[in-house]
Amino acid sequence: MTRPDHRVKGVDHAAFPTFDPAGTVRFYRDVLGFPVVHSICAVGWGPEDHPDFIHFFFDIGNDDRIAFFYYFGTKPFNTGPFNTGPYNESGRGDAYSAFGPEVPTYFIRSRHLAIHVDGYEDLMEYRRRLDASQWPVEMQIQHETIESIYTHDPNGYMIEVTRALRPVTPQEDLDAALTIDALLDVVSGPDPSMAALLTRKAELIVERAPTWPEQHAVEPEPRPA
């Protein structure tokens, strides 16, 4: 299968609604230090019932931005029992979605934005800034190849700041491709499971290994003398 060539250059911006523009500016500009780099004041856009809005952008490095929409006159939609406290305490919703008790927390928190920094010193600087604010770090975790800190912004969106613990190797890239191909095979059949995925991945390794070019081969580690 021939795949399309890769032409994109990263994230231009990720955009979210906010009902708390003042808190949003305090969090991203004043606490984290992300400058405001663009704004759009829109009057009379869209259909007749479309409210006036401001669309404002923060620089998150590498020519990437995070942006927010504030719609004048629009009240928060999530006023039910799962959004009665601060978002980073309740963990049950954000500015545009609410979740009932039947939805597990791990599922809710899987939707988040991760922002990269170069090293441990930078990660700890952002931890210091957050911990000195009303949005302190909720978790600091090392997992696989990265270390991350997490909090929720004033809108209830989970924000991750992360640094690489080591470079990702070409062998790991190859492993990821195998894993996803195995996953696609497994979820197209009945009863997908981790055991089925690992079994299918092992089958793909056996099928494909003889055709792999030499540059994908893992060099054996030298044995001690």
Buried (B, 14 or more C-beta within 10 A) or exposed (E): EEEEEEEEEEEEBEEBBBBBBEBBBBBBBEBBEBEEBEEEEBEEEEEEEEBEBBBBBBBBEEEBBBBBBBBEEEEEBBEEEBBEEEBBEBBBBBBBBBBEEEBEEEEBBEEEBEBBBEEEEEBBEBBEBBEEBEBEBBEEEEEEEBBBBBBBBBBBBBBBBBBEEEEEEEEEEBBEEBBEBBBEBBEEEEEBEEEBBEEBBEEBBEEBEEEEEEEEEEEEEEEEE
